[in-house]
């Protein structure tokens, strides 16, 4: 009598069915991925709520009018313009970036000094602004947004009220993408453990190295910055979400099948 045997191709098996390097997985791994995915949803939800406030601020700033008589500049939604005298002006370093920094003394009582940074190259720097020059500082909600001198108006460097919503939305989408990948990893890990226990073939784990992490973390934010140059308000946020989905969905599907062996 002939006894037929079937080679086991599950986790830890050797031979043509599956290399030995796909060993047995710890049974706690699916739970770890599940918890990590759910934990990542919390800051993502908080950031999404922040985006709503940033869009509201952007719309208020873009629709702001000059302050009228009797209106207080502190925290007002109007644009407050005050004259000032330049105390110093020159290039300096702010963090890792170089900026053109202008320190002015405002014409108000009591007089106060204010430091304003501009990106390089700066129109004001090229115009030759020097100490002693008279300028006008425009503020919104007590935050400087632009400076005017000699017919040239230049916005401050970074942090403008109309520059934050879509980049922040992009980083919120990065967290959502990472959370989705963790939940997929939890499902796939659970399936590998179940199939291995039943003696079935097991697809290998997809490695998640530095390159993939950098793409997931940075690409949505970069798309948010690009959208900010094209649109404003909710339109830029929606554009960021659409572009991120167009990149994330096919790349995730490709990555999940990247290391699959034929027939698995």
DAQUI-V925151 format. One line per field, one symbol per residue. ss: DSSP state (H for helix, E for strand, C for the rest). psi: psi as a letter, one per 20 degrees, with the letter a starting at -180 (. if undefined). A space follows every 10 residues. Layout:
BEGIN
ss: ???
psi: ???
END
This chain:
BEGIN
ss: CCCCCCCCCC CCCCCCCCCC CCCCCCCCHH HHHHHHHHHH HHHHHHHHHH HHHHHHHHHH HHCCCECCCC CCCCCCCCEE EEEEEEEEEE EEEECCEEEE EEEEEECCCC CCEEEEEECC CCHHHHCCCC CCCEEEEEEE CCEEEEEEEC CEEEECCCCC CCCCHHHHHH HHHHHHHHHH HHHHHHHHHH HHHHHHHCCC CCCCCCCCCH HHHHHHHHHH HHHHHHHHHH CCHHHHHHHH HHHHHHHHHH HHHHHHHHCC CCCC
psi: ppppqpppja piqrahgpqi imrpqqiigh hghgggghhh hghghhhhhh hghhgggghh ghjqrqqrpi pphojqjrop pqqqppgqpr qrpociqpro pppqoqmrpq qqqpppqqqp qphhghikpr piqprpppqp ljpphrqppk jpppqrorjq hjjhghghhg hhhghhgggg hghghgghgg hggghhhjjr qpqqqoqnah ggghghhhgh ghhhgghhig rrbhghghgg gghghhgggh hggghhjgjq qpj.
END
